[in-house]
Amino acid sequence: MQKKSNLWLIVVIIIVLLALLWPVLRRSKTSVEIAPPGEEATTTSESSTTSEGASLSPSTVAPSVDQTTLTVPGAVSSLDSTRASAMLSLKVFFGNQKRDPKAWQCSTVYPVMRTVANTSAVARAALTELLRGPRAADSAANFFTSLNPGVAIKQLTIANGVARIDFDRPLVAAPGAACLKDGVRAQITETLKQFATVQSVAISVNGILF
């Protein structure tokens, strides 16, 4: 009988000890996984956080915005305005066979509008357009030029109201044709005199007055 009492006492003591040690055993348990030899051990963690506590898991990262697809109200109208301010309207002068069928009035020329890129060298831009000659639409409207093709500007200066222009080659095909020369002078002179800074024009070819 005494042995049974001792046995029950031992069982009770063991149960009490287990009850006391169980919380300690739970706290000492870790989540460290033992890696195979040669590899680092890793702890199991579902997500990390920043110092502010914001999760760095993929679900919390804001999607990036493609700035090139954003539109700004009024951008189109602003672009149109910029393009308009980048262009310049000016005049070039040609003869016209319909208005002067027999070309008796050699020095009579008529304006044709041109639109070019805006520039401070407006006189040179106008002369460049003149040297290019009539466009297809101009020719269809009976405009013509008395200038030789392929002529280029060597030098252009404007001072004290006088524009001095020197060209690199003959301006007319037949130098002795007075009517052609009058037409060339008129085309160049009227094209330059559309600008307020030009009151008269001196024309030369390789330094020789035309």
Backbone as JSON, one array per atom type, in Angstrom:
{
  "sequence": "MQKKSNLWLIVVIIIVLLALLWPVLRRSKTSVEIAPPGEEATTTSESSTTSEGASLSPSTVAPSVDQTTLTVPGAVSSLDSTRASAMLSLKVFFGNQKRDPKAWQCSTVYPVMRTVANTSAVARAALTELLRGPRAADSAANFFTSLNPGVAIKQLTIANGVARIDFDRPLVAAPGAACLKDGVRAQITETLKQFATVQSVAISVNGILF",
  "N": [[0.84, -1.23, 0.0], [1.98, 1.09, 0.78], [3.83, 1.45, -1.3], [2.21, 1.99, -3.54], [1.17, 4.44, -2.84], [3.47, 5.99, -2.86], [4.09, 5.85, -5.59], [1.94, 7.18, -6.77], [2.41, 9.68, -5.76], [4.8, 10.36, -7.0], [3.95, 10.5, -9.66], [2.18, 12.66, -9.52], [3.97, 14.7, -8.84], [5.55, 14.76, -11.15], [3.65, 15.58, -13.05], [3.03, 18.13, -12.06], [5.54, 19.39, -12.33], [5.83, 19.32, -15.15], [3.71, 20.97, -15.87], [4.63, 23.39, -14.83], [6.99, 23.8, -16.3], [6.19, 23.92, -18.97], [5.38, 26.52, -20.18], [7.9, 27.72, -20.29], [9.3, 26.05, -22.03], [7.88, 26.53, -24.4], [8.44, 29.25, -24.97], [11.14, 29.13, -25.5], [11.32, 27.95, -27.94], [12.29, 28.25, -31.28], [12.05, 29.75, -34.62], [13.98, 29.13, -36.37], [15.34, 27.71, -39.26], [17.23, 24.95, -40.05], [19.78, 24.96, -42.25], [21.05, 23.15, -45.1], [24.39, 21.78, -45.14], [26.9, 24.18, -45.94], [25.19, 26.18, -46.74], [23.49, 29.2, -45.77], [21.65, 29.64, -42.77], [18.18, 30.44, -42.65], [15.65, 32.64, -41.48], [12.15, 32.32, -41.02], [9.97, 34.55, -42.44], [7.22, 36.49, -43.34], [6.94, 39.1, -44.38], [8.83, 42.17, -44.59], [9.32, 45.34, -42.9], [9.39, 48.93, -43.32], [11.1, 51.66, -41.61], [9.05, 53.32, -40.99], [7.01, 51.6, -40.74], [5.65, 50.7, -42.94], [4.66, 48.14, -45.08], [6.83, 46.21, -47.15], [6.03, 44.39, -48.94], [5.01, 43.07, -52.16], [2.31, 43.73, -52.66], [1.88, 46.21, -51.53], [3.3, 48.12, -52.94], [3.23, 51.05, -54.81], [1.95, 51.38, -58.14], [4.01, 52.33, -60.94], [3.96, 55.44, -62.86], [3.61, 56.23, -66.23], [4.97, 58.99, -67.44], [4.96, 60.03, -69.97], [2.51, 59.59, -71.09], [0.74, 61.3, -70.01], [-1.59, 63.93, -70.37], [-1.88, 67.43, -70.85], [-4.22, 69.91, -70.24], [-4.97, 72.2, -72.83], [-2.56, 71.95, -74.11], [-2.37, 71.33, -76.84], [-3.36, 73.6, -78.18], [-1.45, 75.43, -77.35], [0.79, 74.39, -78.59], [0.09, 74.72, -81.28], [0.09, 77.51, -81.36], [2.78, 78.04, -80.89], [3.92, 76.92, -83.17], [2.83, 78.61, -85.11], [4.02, 81.06, -84.46], [6.56, 80.46, -85.16], [6.75, 80.72, -87.84], [7.02, 82.73, -90.83], [5.61, 85.18, -92.88], [6.11, 86.45, -96.12], [6.81, 88.4, -99.14], [7.44, 87.65, -102.58], [8.44, 88.69, -105.86], [7.21, 88.36, -109.15], [7.0, 88.27, -112.77], [3.95, 88.39, -114.76], [2.19, 86.69, -117.12], [-0.47, 86.72, -117.8], [-1.53, 89.11, -116.81], [0.09, 90.83, -118.14], [0.2, 90.25, -121.12], [1.89, 90.48, -123.46], [4.26, 91.09, -122.37], [5.25, 93.67, -122.42], [5.61, 95.57, -120.51], [8.25, 95.46, -118.96], [9.37, 95.91, -116.44], [7.32, 95.6, -114.71], [6.08, 93.94, -112.02], [4.63, 91.39, -109.88], [3.31, 90.6, -106.63], [3.79, 87.54, -104.79], [2.82, 85.42, -102.21], [4.83, 83.95, -99.62], [5.58, 81.48, -97.17], [7.83, 81.04, -94.62], [10.37, 79.67, -92.42], [10.68, 81.37, -89.33], [12.94, 84.08, -89.04], [15.68, 86.3, -88.33], [17.04, 87.29, -90.45], [15.47, 88.44, -92.66], [15.49, 89.65, -95.21], [17.38, 88.19, -96.69], [16.1, 85.71, -96.6], [13.81, 86.25, -98.13], [14.94, 86.85, -100.65], [16.13, 84.39, -101.19], [13.88, 82.76, -101.54], [12.87, 84.03, -103.81], [14.85, 83.45, -105.73], [14.44, 80.76, -106.01], [12.35, 80.6, -107.68], [9.1, 80.5, -109.45], [6.54, 78.45, -108.01], [4.71, 75.39, -108.7], [1.97, 76.0, -108.51], [2.1, 78.75, -108.84], [3.08, 79.0, -111.45], [0.93, 77.87, -112.77], [-0.83, 79.92, -112.43], [0.14, 81.73, -114.19], [2.47, 83.11, -113.48], [5.91, 84.11, -113.84], [9.55, 84.02, -113.94], [12.33, 86.19, -114.57], [14.86, 85.64, -113.91], [17.96, 83.86, -114.12], [18.25, 80.3, -113.66], [19.73, 78.64, -110.8], [21.24, 80.67, -109.67], [23.01, 82.14, -106.94], [23.29, 83.77, -103.74], [26.04, 85.78, -102.96], [26.82, 87.83, -101.24], [25.14, 89.96, -98.96], [24.2, 93.06, -97.81], [22.8, 95.57, -95.7], [22.6, 98.92, -95.21], [22.16, 102.17, -93.98], [19.73, 102.47, -95.34], [20.25, 101.37, -97.83], [20.35, 98.51, -99.75], [22.73, 96.2, -100.59], [23.5, 93.8, -102.88], [25.22, 90.97, -103.94], [25.75, 88.63, -106.49], [26.57, 85.24, -107.59], [26.74, 84.46, -110.25], [25.83, 85.11, -113.75], [22.76, 86.91, -114.05], [20.84, 86.88, -116.01], [19.99, 85.07, -119.0], [20.57, 86.09, -121.52], [22.68, 88.56, -121.75], [22.49, 90.97, -123.18], [19.83, 91.5, -123.41], [17.7, 93.91, -122.83], [15.12, 94.1, -121.78], [14.83, 91.77, -120.24], [16.75, 92.26, -118.29], [15.67, 94.49, -117.05], [13.4, 93.31, -115.96], [14.56, 91.53, -114.12], [15.86, 93.3, -112.37], [13.62, 94.63, -111.35], [12.26, 92.53, -110.05], [14.09, 91.78, -108.01], [14.5, 94.24, -106.7], [11.88, 95.06, -105.83], [11.24, 92.92, -104.2], [13.06, 93.26, -102.09], [12.44, 95.83, -101.2], [10.13, 95.63, -99.81], [10.63, 95.66, -97.18], [10.99, 97.86, -94.43], [13.49, 98.9, -93.87], [14.83, 99.17, -96.22], [15.42, 101.34, -98.8], [16.59, 101.7, -101.28], [18.27, 99.75, -103.86], [21.27, 98.1, -104.71], [22.65, 96.19, -107.21], [24.86, 93.55, -108.01], [27.14, 91.38, -109.85], [29.45, 89.13, -109.0], [30.9, 91.29, -108.02], [30.68, 93.2, -110.02], [28.73, 95.82, -111.16], [25.3, 95.43, -111.93]],
  "CA": [[0.0, 0.0, 0.0], [2.9, 2.22, 0.84], [4.43, 1.61, -2.63], [1.23, 2.64, -4.42], [1.1, 5.86, -2.45], [4.68, 6.65, -3.38], [3.98, 5.94, -7.05], [1.01, 8.27, -7.11], [3.08, 10.92, -5.4], [5.78, 10.65, -8.06], [3.18, 10.91, -10.85], [1.67, 14.02, -9.28], [5.11, 15.62, -8.91], [5.93, 14.89, -12.57], [2.62, 16.4, -13.72], [3.22, 19.53, -11.6], [6.76, 19.91, -12.98], [5.53, 19.55, -16.58], [2.84, 22.14, -15.96], [5.45, 24.57, -14.56], [8.03, 23.97, -17.33], [5.62, 24.02, -20.32], [5.53, 27.86, -20.77], [9.32, 27.98, -20.58], [9.64, 25.28, -23.22], [7.26, 27.18, -25.58], [9.17, 30.49, -25.27], [12.49, 28.82, -25.98], [11.23, 27.39, -29.27], [12.6, 29.24, -32.33], [11.6, 29.42, -35.98], [15.16, 29.04, -37.24], [15.43, 26.49, -40.03], [18.6, 24.5, -40.22], [20.07, 24.8, -43.67], [22.01, 22.09, -45.42], [25.8, 22.21, -45.02], [27.36, 25.08, -47.01], [24.21, 27.22, -46.97], [23.17, 29.98, -44.59], [20.34, 29.4, -42.18], [17.26, 31.56, -42.88], [14.49, 32.67, -40.6], [10.91, 32.43, -41.77], [9.3, 35.83, -42.23], [6.34, 36.72, -44.47], [7.22, 40.4, -44.96], [9.6, 43.09, -43.76], [8.71, 46.65, -42.87], [10.28, 50.08, -43.26], [11.14, 52.26, -40.27], [7.74, 53.92, -40.71], [6.03, 50.54, -40.54], [4.96, 50.36, -44.18], [5.11, 46.85, -45.57], [7.52, 46.22, -48.43], [5.55, 43.29, -49.75], [4.59, 43.57, -53.47], [0.96, 44.25, -52.69], [1.8, 47.58, -51.03], [4.1, 49.02, -53.77], [2.37, 51.79, -55.74], [2.37, 51.2, -59.53], [4.66, 53.51, -61.53], [3.16, 56.17, -63.83], [4.33, 56.62, -67.44], [4.71, 60.42, -67.58], [4.8, 60.42, -71.37], [1.14, 59.43, -71.52], [-0.11, 62.29, -69.37], [-1.94, 65.06, -71.22], [-2.12, 68.67, -70.13], [-5.24, 70.72, -70.94], [-4.45, 73.39, -73.52], [-1.25, 71.7, -74.71], [-2.47, 71.35, -78.3], [-3.48, 74.98, -78.63], [-0.16, 76.07, -77.13], [1.69, 73.91, -79.63], [-0.28, 75.41, -82.51], [0.54, 78.9, -81.25], [4.24, 78.04, -81.05], [4.22, 76.68, -84.57], [2.47, 79.81, -85.86], [5.02, 82.09, -84.2], [7.82, 80.03, -85.76], [6.67, 80.92, -89.28], [7.08, 84.12, -91.29], [5.03, 85.44, -94.2], [6.75, 87.52, -96.87], [6.42, 88.45, -100.55], [8.42, 87.64, -103.67], [7.81, 89.34, -107.01], [7.41, 87.74, -110.45], [6.17, 88.78, -113.86], [2.73, 87.61, -114.95], [1.84, 86.74, -118.54], [-1.9, 86.99, -117.96], [-1.73, 90.53, -116.57], [0.87, 91.56, -119.14], [0.33, 89.17, -122.11], [3.0, 90.64, -124.4], [5.43, 91.4, -121.56], [5.78, 94.96, -122.83], [6.01, 96.29, -119.31], [9.26, 94.53, -118.43], [9.67, 96.17, -115.03], [6.11, 95.44, -113.91], [6.08, 92.63, -111.34], [3.48, 91.2, -109.0], [3.7, 89.85, -105.43], [3.31, 86.2, -104.46], [3.13, 85.18, -100.81], [5.59, 82.78, -99.21], [5.68, 81.25, -95.72], [9.13, 80.43, -94.34], [10.73, 79.62, -91.01], [10.96, 82.69, -88.79], [14.36, 84.39, -88.99], [16.0, 87.73, -88.28], [17.57, 87.65, -91.78], [14.28, 88.36, -93.52], [15.83, 90.04, -96.58], [18.01, 87.03, -97.31], [15.08, 84.67, -96.76], [12.95, 86.64, -99.26], [15.71, 86.67, -101.89], [16.3, 82.95, -101.41], [12.63, 82.29, -102.12], [12.79, 84.59, -105.16], [15.76, 82.7, -106.59], [13.88, 79.42, -106.24], [11.41, 80.73, -108.81], [7.68, 80.2, -109.21], [6.12, 77.08, -107.73], [3.76, 74.86, -109.69], [0.72, 76.77, -108.43], [2.39, 80.07, -109.4], [3.15, 78.85, -112.91], [-0.44, 77.66, -113.24], [-1.48, 81.24, -112.41], [0.82, 82.54, -115.21], [3.64, 83.85, -112.98], [7.19, 83.66, -114.38], [10.7, 84.77, -113.47], [13.33, 86.54, -115.57], [16.16, 85.27, -113.34], [18.59, 82.6, -114.49], [18.24, 79.29, -112.58], [21.01, 78.29, -110.2], [21.93, 81.85, -109.11], [23.09, 82.13, -105.48], [23.73, 85.02, -103.1], [27.4, 85.79, -102.4], [26.87, 88.77, -100.11], [24.0, 90.88, -98.82], [24.32, 94.01, -96.69], [21.83, 96.67, -95.68], [23.12, 100.0, -94.37], [21.66, 103.52, -94.34], [18.61, 102.36, -96.28], [20.68, 100.81, -99.12], [20.63, 97.07, -99.76], [23.73, 95.84, -101.61], [23.43, 92.37, -103.08], [26.15, 90.47, -104.93], [25.43, 87.26, -106.88], [27.74, 84.46, -108.0], [26.75, 84.15, -111.68], [24.93, 85.99, -114.51], [21.36, 86.87, -113.62], [19.98, 86.65, -117.19], [20.6, 84.19, -120.0], [21.07, 86.93, -122.6], [23.07, 89.82, -121.1], [22.12, 92.15, -123.96], [18.37, 91.66, -123.46], [17.38, 94.98, -121.88], [13.84, 93.85, -121.1], [15.08, 90.78, -119.2], [17.48, 92.91, -117.2], [14.7, 95.33, -116.31], [12.55, 92.42, -115.18], [15.35, 91.03, -113.0], [16.02, 94.41, -111.42], [12.33, 94.87, -110.7], [11.97, 91.42, -109.13], [14.97, 91.87, -106.84], [14.27, 95.51, -105.99], [10.59, 95.06, -105.15], [11.28, 91.92, -103.12], [13.8, 93.83, -100.96], [11.84, 97.08, -100.71], [8.96, 95.38, -98.94], [11.1, 95.87, -95.82], [11.1, 99.29, -94.14], [14.9, 99.32, -93.78], [15.4, 99.25, -97.57], [14.86, 102.37, -99.69], [17.16, 101.51, -102.62], [18.97, 98.47, -104.01], [22.4, 98.05, -105.64], [22.81, 94.79, -107.6], [26.11, 93.25, -108.7], [27.47, 89.98, -110.09], [30.89, 88.99, -108.75], [31.48, 92.61, -107.79], [30.43, 94.1, -111.16], [27.35, 96.31, -111.12], [24.39, 94.84, -112.91]],
  "C": [[0.86, 1.26, 0.0], [3.52, 2.51, -0.52], [3.48, 2.33, -3.58], [1.14, 4.12, -4.12], [2.29, 6.61, -2.97], [4.62, 6.84, -4.9], [3.06, 7.08, -7.48], [1.64, 9.62, -6.8], [4.06, 11.35, -6.48], [5.06, 11.15, -9.32], [2.69, 12.34, -10.7], [2.79, 15.03, -9.4], [5.53, 15.86, -10.37], [4.95, 15.79, -13.32], [2.78, 17.86, -13.34], [4.43, 20.15, -12.27], [6.52, 20.22, -14.46], [4.68, 20.8, -16.76], [3.63, 23.43, -15.76], [6.44, 24.84, -15.69], [7.46, 24.19, -18.74], [5.72, 25.43, -20.93], [6.97, 28.18, -21.13], [9.75, 27.27, -21.85], [9.08, 25.94, -24.48], [8.03, 28.43, -25.97], [10.54, 30.22, -25.86], [12.49, 28.26, -27.39], [11.48, 28.47, -30.31], [12.1, 28.75, -33.68], [12.76, 29.31, -36.94], [15.18, 27.69, -37.92], [16.89, 26.13, -40.21], [18.83, 24.22, -41.68], [21.04, 23.67, -43.88], [23.41, 22.62, -45.29], [26.2, 23.07, -46.21], [26.4, 26.19, -47.31], [23.91, 27.94, -45.67], [21.8, 29.62, -44.09], [19.47, 30.63, -42.37], [16.12, 31.48, -41.9], [13.26, 32.86, -41.44], [10.23, 33.73, -41.41], [8.48, 36.15, -43.46], [6.59, 38.06, -45.14], [8.04, 41.21, -44.0], [8.94, 44.45, -43.81], [9.77, 47.72, -42.85], [10.27, 50.64, -41.86], [9.83, 52.92, -39.92], [6.67, 52.87, -40.54], [5.3, 50.15, -41.79], [5.53, 49.06, -44.72], [5.76, 46.99, -46.92], [7.09, 45.07, -49.31], [4.99, 43.84, -51.05], [3.21, 44.2, -53.49], [0.86, 45.7, -52.25], [2.61, 48.56, -51.85], [3.2, 49.71, -54.79], [2.86, 51.58, -57.16], [3.0, 52.48, -60.07], [3.77, 54.13, -62.59], [4.04, 56.54, -65.01], [4.01, 58.08, -67.74], [4.47, 60.84, -69.03], [3.36, 60.3, -71.84], [0.21, 60.46, -70.9], [-0.38, 63.44, -70.34], [-2.25, 66.27, -70.37], [-3.16, 69.49, -70.9], [-4.6, 71.95, -71.56], [-3.13, 73.16, -74.23], [-1.3, 71.8, -76.22], [-2.54, 72.77, -78.8], [-2.17, 75.73, -78.43], [0.84, 75.67, -78.2], [1.38, 74.58, -80.95], [0.2, 76.84, -82.5], [2.04, 79.0, -81.45], [4.62, 77.84, -82.5], [3.93, 77.92, -85.41], [3.52, 80.89, -85.69], [6.36, 81.73, -84.8], [7.84, 80.23, -87.26], [6.6, 82.41, -89.62], [6.48, 84.22, -92.68], [5.74, 86.61, -94.85], [6.34, 87.42, -98.34], [7.65, 88.3, -101.44], [7.69, 88.14, -104.92], [8.22, 88.65, -108.32], [6.63, 88.52, -111.51], [4.93, 87.91, -114.01], [2.24, 87.79, -116.38], [0.36, 87.03, -118.76], [-2.18, 88.47, -117.78], [-0.98, 91.39, -117.58], [1.19, 90.57, -120.26], [1.55, 89.29, -123.01], [4.3, 91.03, -123.7], [6.07, 92.72, -122.0], [6.29, 95.77, -121.62], [7.0, 95.42, -118.53], [9.48, 94.71, -116.93], [8.44, 96.07, -114.14], [6.08, 94.02, -113.33], [4.98, 92.6, -110.29], [3.87, 90.32, -107.8], [3.05, 88.47, -105.33], [3.73, 85.93, -103.02], [3.91, 83.89, -100.61], [5.57, 82.69, -97.68], [6.96, 80.48, -95.46], [9.34, 80.37, -92.83], [11.13, 81.0, -90.52], [12.47, 82.91, -88.65], [14.54, 85.9, -88.88], [16.54, 88.22, -89.62], [16.46, 87.57, -92.81], [14.59, 88.71, -94.97], [16.46, 88.87, -97.33], [16.99, 85.92, -97.55], [14.18, 84.97, -97.95], [13.68, 86.44, -100.58], [15.92, 85.2, -102.21], [15.05, 82.36, -102.04], [12.46, 82.8, -103.54], [13.65, 83.78, -106.13], [15.27, 81.28, -106.87], [12.85, 79.43, -107.37], [9.99, 80.38, -108.46], [7.47, 78.71, -108.88], [5.11, 76.65, -108.77], [2.47, 75.66, -109.7], [0.91, 78.17, -109.02], [2.41, 80.01, -110.92], [1.76, 78.63, -113.5], [-1.22, 78.95, -113.27], [-0.74, 82.24, -113.3], [1.95, 83.42, -114.67], [4.91, 83.26, -113.6], [8.31, 84.52, -113.8], [11.65, 85.06, -114.63], [14.73, 86.15, -115.12], [16.65, 83.93, -113.88], [18.44, 81.59, -113.36], [19.64, 79.06, -112.04], [21.79, 79.46, -109.62], [21.89, 81.77, -107.58], [23.62, 83.47, -104.96], [25.16, 84.85, -102.59], [27.47, 86.68, -101.16], [25.64, 89.66, -100.14], [24.22, 91.75, -97.6], [23.26, 95.08, -96.83], [22.36, 97.72, -94.71], [22.61, 101.33, -94.9], [20.58, 103.47, -95.41], [18.97, 101.76, -97.63], [20.99, 99.32, -98.95], [21.6, 96.8, -100.91], [23.79, 94.31, -101.68], [24.35, 91.96, -104.22], [25.85, 88.99, -105.19], [26.65, 86.56, -107.48], [27.82, 84.17, -109.49], [25.77, 85.06, -112.42], [23.47, 85.8, -114.13], [20.41, 86.61, -114.77], [20.74, 85.8, -118.2], [21.22, 84.99, -121.14], [21.4, 88.3, -122.03], [22.63, 91.07, -121.86], [20.62, 92.41, -124.0], [17.94, 92.66, -122.4], [16.1, 94.69, -121.1], [14.01, 92.82, -119.98], [15.78, 91.4, -118.0], [16.57, 93.8, -116.36], [13.8, 94.48, -115.43], [13.27, 91.89, -113.95], [15.51, 92.1, -111.93], [14.73, 94.63, -110.63], [12.01, 93.77, -109.68], [12.8, 91.53, -107.85], [14.66, 93.11, -106.0], [12.97, 95.49, -105.2], [10.55, 94.04, -104.01], [11.99, 92.48, -101.89], [13.11, 95.06, -100.37], [10.54, 96.86, -99.93], [9.33, 95.61, -97.47], [11.41, 97.35, -95.59], [12.54, 99.79, -94.11], [15.54, 99.5, -95.15], [14.67, 100.32, -98.38], [15.39, 102.25, -101.13], [18.0, 100.24, -102.63], [20.09, 98.6, -105.03], [22.71, 96.59, -105.92], [24.14, 94.62, -108.33], [26.27, 91.75, -108.88], [28.98, 89.85, -110.01], [31.58, 90.35, -108.68], [31.26, 93.61, -108.9], [28.96, 94.51, -111.15], [26.51, 95.75, -112.26], [23.58, 95.95, -113.56]]
}
